[in-house]
Amino acid sequence: MIVATTNDIAGHRIVRHLGLCRGITVRSRSALGNIGAGFQALFGGNLSIYTNLAEAARQEAYDLMVAHARDAGANAIVAMRYDANEITDGITEVLAYGTAVVVDPL
């Protein structure tokens, strides 16, 4: 599956638009993770516990989006984006979305 943040893919032409594809996940921070991140915050710098949680949420949303596009018959996704919102304290929604398309090489 080719995934691009642009509206086209170099070396390919879009032969069919299949519509929106998306993947969504909702994640929460654990109490132990909050404690570990609190210790990391005391020393400053990257809070790797939260970075890893954010990366896992983005990857899961991305994988779900690709599966959604593949199920629709796509072999590529254009105009891919991420969005994230805090639903409530400690619970975050991550959405990956784009346009599912069929492309042929030039």
N, C-alpha and C positions, 0 to 999 in steps of 0.2 A: 504494500500500500504506500503510495506516494502521498506525503502530507506537506502542504506548503502554506505559509502565512500570506503569500501573494495571491492575486486573483488569476494567475495563470502559472503554468509550469514550463520552464525552459525546455525546448526540445520536444514538446508534446502539444497536441491540440485537443481541446475539449470537444468531444463529439456528442455528449449528452449530460445534461444537468439532472440530478436525481433529487435535489432538494436538501433541506437541512439535515445534518446528522449531529448527534450530541451524545455526550457521556457525562453523567453527574454522579458525584459521590458526596456523602456527608460524613465528616470525621469529627471526633471529639478528642480533646487532650485527656490523658489519664492523670489521676492524682499523683502517681509516682513520677510521671513525666514532668508535671508541674514542679515537683520538688527538685528533680534533677536540673531542670532549666533554671530554677531559682538559684541553685548553687552556681551554675554557669554564669548567671547574670551578675553575681557578686564580683566576678573577675573580669567582666566585660568581654567584648568580642562576639563572635558568632555563637548563637545558641543552637548548637548542632541538633539537640533533641527536637526542637521546633522545625529546624531546617529539614531534617529527615522526615518528619510528619508531613510537612508541606509538599515535599518532593513525592512522597508515597501517594498522597491525595491527587496530585497532578497526574502522576503516571497512571493511576487507576482510572481517572476521568478520561485520559487520552486513550487508554486501551478500550474502554467502553465505547468511545466515539468511533474508533476504528472498526470495532465489531458492528456497530450500528450501520456504518457506511457499507461495510462488506455485505451485510445482510440485505441491503438495498440494491446490491449489484454493482457497487462502485469499485474502481481500482485506484482512486485518488480522492483527496480532499483538498479543496482550495479555501482560501480566506479563513484559515483556522485561527481560533482565538481561545484564550482562557478567561474566565471570570470567577471571582470568589466573593462570597458574602458571609458575614458572621450571622448565623441564624439566631443564636443566643450566646451568652457568655461561654466560651470554650467549645462551641459547636460551629463548625465552618462547612459551608457548601462550596464545592469546587465544580465548575462546569467547563467542559471542553466542547467547542462547537465549530462547525464549518459547513461548507457546501460539498455534498457528495457528488462526484462527477465520474464519468468514464472518459479516459484519455487514450489517445493513440500516439505512438511516437511519430515524429515528422519524417 
